[in-house]
Amino acid sequence: MRITEKMLQARVDWLNELTNQPATPWTKNAEGKMKANIGNYHISGAYGGVCLHRMCTEGGGVQDVFSCGHIPKRELFERICAFMSGI
């Protein structure tokens, strides 16, 4: 079975729910400025691969959760499933 972006996003949505983290990486505050939602897990795409990031700072700094950079979708999907099983 081919792993799609939709499948990855569904898994990350579930991870955010499971860990009681914000559903989106950014929200607009009352002044209309974007605010980083610290703790949010989200997918980053670059170099033909994907990566699981977690928002860490108010300025939008992120952590590569698995410290592996951008990898194929299937590999990331399997790592997220294992991570969730550990939780």
N, C-alpha and C positions, 0 to 999 in steps of 0.2 A: 504494500500500500504506500502511496506517495504522501508525504507529509506536506500540507499546504500552510500558507500563512494564516488562514482562517483557523486551522487546527491548533497552531502554535498560540494564536491570540486567545482562543478558548481556554487553553491550558493555563496561560498567564493570568487570565481573568479569574480562573478558579484559584490559582495560587494567591492572588491578592485577597480574595474572599477568605480563603483558608487562614491566612496570616493577619487578617483584619487590617489590611493596608488600603490606601486610597485606590480607587479604580482607574484613575487617569494620572499621567505624570504631571500635568499642568492644569491649573484652573485660573480663571480671571477673578481678581479680587474686586472689592467695591469701587475702586478707582479705575477699573478696566485694565489694570496691569496684570501680566501673567505671574503666577506664583507657583513655585515648584512644590509638589506634594511629596515630602520626604517619606521614604519607605516604600513608595510605589515600585513594583516590578514592571518592566516593559521590554519589548523586543527592539533591538537596534539592528539595522541591516547595513552592511558595507562589504566591499570586496567580494561580492557574490555569496556571502554567508550571513548568518544571523548570530546574535549574542543576547544573553539575558542581562539587562542592566537593572540596577536598583538606585533610585534617586537618593542622594546622600546629603546634599546641601541646599540651602535656600536659593543659591545662585544657579542650580541646575547641574551640579556635579554628580557624576554617577560612578558606581562600582560595577566592574565586571564580576558578576556573582560567582562564576566558575573559573575565573582567571585563565580563560583559554582563547580569548579573542573571538573573532567571527568564524563560525564553523558551519557545516552543512545542516539544513533544517532537521533531518532525521536525528543526527547526533545531539542537537540541542533539545529536541523533543524528548529523547530518551533520558538526558540528564535532568530535565525538569521533572519528569515522572519519578525518577529515583529520588530527587530532592524532596518532592512532595511525600513520597512514601516514608522518608526519614522524619518528616515533620509529624 
